[in-house]
Amino acid sequence: MECDVSARHITILECRPPWDESGETEWSRFPIARMSFTKKTGLWTLFWRDRNLKFHQYRFLAPSPSLQVLLDHVDKSGDPIFWG
């Protein structure tokens, strides 16, 4: 697991080593979820990624002032939208 941090959001990535003997040395990095911060409201919003690598707002969890609430939900909810 890794995360990419930008000025407006944090993206959680699942990272895997090369799967074959092709000599490929780059790990695969698949976005799993994104948390976006809205400065005006002071809230973090959770997004899920579709098969076309586009993010959509996750409607089963309200935006929260606590980033930890969103991280805990992705980790413990068991929702297959994040982990298949």
Buried (B, 14 or more C-beta within 10 A) or exposed (E): EEEEEEEEBBBBBBEEEEEEEEEEEEEEEEBBBBBBBEEEEEBBBBBBBEEEEEBEEBEEBEBBEEBEBBBEBBEEBEBEBBEE
